[in-house]
Amino acid sequence: MAASSENAPVPKRACPDITFPEAWYMDSGEDKKAENRFEPNVPCTKETLLELGINYWNVDPTGFEYPVKSVPWDPKDALDPALAEIRDNRGYSYADIITVHPDHLPDFENKVKAFQEEHIHDAEEIRYILGGSGYFDVRDFQDKWVRIHIKTGDLMTLPEGIYHRFTCDSDNYIHAMRLFKGQPIWTPFNRPQDDHESRKAYVANYTNKN
């Protein structure tokens, strides 16, 4: 079933935005759903996120309807011209939609704990936030944690092989679309993965160039 809108807006740019979500270096707080900022706060710049291989677009989902859950969800059903343009330019051919919330995700707390484990993937990770908010944590080139606060309208990609983790924030709600090129890649490879081909490629393509 297609996402719906009464008045589709004109397409936005299908290249990474010049602004990024707020990001900061995080301390080792026990509550992983808290902001966990240093005092004083230590921001992480857009330039650093770009160097780490992260891309970002703002795609406002207002006016479009998406299911609470759909596995799979055909990205060809996207009626938002901005989302469709990014889909076509980047070759996303598979998607699903999930809602991370106690009412919609069975075994909620254990699933969230699994998301919080540090890992890599052997493919790019793409997330489009349809509602709610949460955190992507990524390792910088000095192996420090950077926390990125993603909210409604944020579409972000993480490069293959980057160490990262995810959690919802203290609101315990995030409605997200996951996009893939070709067949979906579900497998997380928990750290350490320094001998994994995807990790070695990330180090060669990003870490060793900075």
C-alpha positions in Angstrom: 0.0 0.0 0.0 1.4 3.4 -0.9 2.1 6.2 1.5 -0.5 8.9 1.0 -0.7 12.6 0.8 -3.3 15.1 -0.4 -0.7 17.6 -1.7 2.7 16.2 -2.6 5.4 18.9 -2.2 7.9 19.6 -5.0 11.1 17.5 -4.7 13.8 18.6 -2.4 17.5 18.2 -3.2 18.6 14.5 -3.5 22.1 15.2 -2.1 23.3 15.4 1.5 22.0 18.4 3.4 24.3 21.1 4.6 23.0 20.9 8.1 23.2 17.8 10.4 21.4 16.7 13.6 23.0 17.7 16.8 25.9 15.5 17.8 28.2 15.5 20.8 31.0 13.4 22.4 29.4 11.3 25.1 30.5 10.2 28.5 30.0 6.6 29.8 26.7 7.1 31.6 25.0 3.9 32.7 21.6 5.0 31.3 22.1 4.6 27.5 18.8 6.3 26.8 20.0 9.5 28.5 21.9 12.3 26.6 25.2 11.4 28.4 26.9 14.7 27.6 30.1 15.8 29.1 30.0 18.9 31.3 30.6 21.3 29.6 29.1 19.8 26.4 31.6 18.8 23.7 29.9 19.2 20.3 30.9 17.1 17.3 31.0 19.1 14.1 29.3 18.3 10.8 32.7 18.2 9.2 33.7 15.4 11.5 30.6 13.4 10.8 31.2 13.8 7.0 34.8 12.6 7.5 33.4 9.5 9.3 31.4 8.8 6.2 28.0 9.8 7.4 25.5 11.4 5.0 22.3 13.2 6.0 19.1 14.6 4.5 16.1 16.2 6.1 12.9 14.8 4.6 9.8 16.1 6.4 7.3 13.3 6.5 4.4 15.6 7.4 1.4 15.0 5.1 2.4 11.4 4.3 1.0 8.3 6.0 3.1 5.3 6.7 2.2 2.1 8.5 3.2 1.4 12.1 4.9 -1.8 10.8 5.4 -3.2 7.4 8.0 -5.9 6.6 8.7 -5.5 3.8 7.5 -2.1 2.5 8.0 -1.4 -1.2 10.0 1.8 -1.6 8.3 2.3 -5.0 5.2 3.1 -3.0 6.8 6.3 -1.8 4.6 9.3 -2.7 6.9 11.9 -1.2 9.0 13.3 -4.2 12.0 14.0 -1.9 12.1 10.5 -0.6 11.6 9.0 -4.1 14.4 11.1 -5.5 16.8 9.9 -2.9 15.6 6.3 -3.4 16.3 6.5 -7.1 19.6 8.4 -7.0 21.0 5.9 -4.4 19.4 2.7 -5.7 17.3 1.7 -2.7 15.1 -1.2 -3.8 13.9 -2.7 -0.5 12.5 -1.1 2.6 10.7 -2.0 5.8 9.0 0.1 8.5 9.2 -0.6 12.2 8.1 1.1 15.4 10.3 0.8 18.5 7.9 1.2 21.4 6.7 -1.2 24.1 3.3 -1.4 22.4 4.6 -2.4 19.0 7.9 -4.3 19.6 7.6 -7.6 21.4 10.2 -8.1 24.1 10.9 -4.4 23.9 13.6 -4.0 26.6 15.7 -7.0 25.4 15.4 -5.9 21.8 16.6 -2.4 22.7 19.5 -3.9 24.7 20.5 -5.8 21.5 20.4 -2.6 19.5 22.8 -1.0 22.0 25.5 -3.6 21.4 28.4 -2.1 19.4 28.7 -3.7 16.0 29.3 -3.2 12.3 27.4 -4.3 9.1 28.7 -5.5 5.8 26.6 -3.0 4.0 25.6 0.7 4.3 23.0 1.3 7.0 20.1 3.7 6.0 17.5 5.0 8.4 14.7 7.5 7.8 12.9 8.7 11.0 9.2 8.9 10.4 8.3 9.8 14.0 9.9 10.0 17.5 13.6 10.2 18.2 16.6 8.2 19.3 20.4 8.1 19.2 23.0 6.7 16.8 26.3 6.4 18.5 29.4 6.1 16.2 33.1 5.7 16.9 35.4 8.5 15.7 38.9 8.0 14.5 40.3 8.1 18.0 37.7 5.4 19.1 35.6 7.9 21.1 31.9 7.8 21.1 29.9 10.4 19.2 26.2 10.6 20.0 23.9 11.7 17.1 20.3 12.7 18.1 18.0 11.7 15.3 14.5 13.0 15.1 11.4 13.1 12.8 12.5 13.9 9.3 16.1 12.8 9.6 17.4 10.4 6.9 20.9 9.3 7.7 23.3 6.7 6.2 26.2 5.0 8.1 29.0 3.6 5.9 29.7 -0.2 5.8 32.1 -1.2 8.5 31.8 1.7 11.0 31.5 0.7 14.6 28.1 2.0 15.9 25.1 1.3 18.0 21.5 2.5 18.3 19.0 3.2 21.0 15.7 5.1 21.4 15.9 8.0 23.8 14.0 8.4 27.1 10.7 8.8 25.2 10.9 5.1 24.2 9.4 5.8 20.8 10.9 5.8 17.3 9.1 5.1 14.0 11.6 4.3 11.3 12.0 3.2 7.7 15.0 1.0 6.9 16.2 1.1 3.3 18.5 -1.3 1.5 20.2 -1.7 -1.9 19.2 -5.1 -3.1 18.5 -7.8 -0.6 18.3 -6.6 3.0 21.2 -7.1 5.3 20.1 -7.9 8.8 23.3 -9.3 10.4 25.1 -7.3 13.1 28.7 -8.3 13.7 29.5 -7.4 17.3 32.9 -5.8 18.2 35.7 -6.9 17.9 35.6 -7.2 14.1 39.0 -5.8 13.1 39.7 -8.7 10.7 36.3 -8.5 9.0 36.6 -7.4 5.4 34.0 -4.6 5.8 35.9 -3.2 8.8 39.2 -3.3 7.0 37.6 -1.5 4.0 36.3 1.2 6.3 39.7 1.7 7.9 41.3 1.9 4.5 38.7 4.2 3.0 38.1 6.6 6.0 40.4 6.1 9.0 43.7 5.9 7.1 42.8 9.0 5.0 42.3 11.2 8.0 
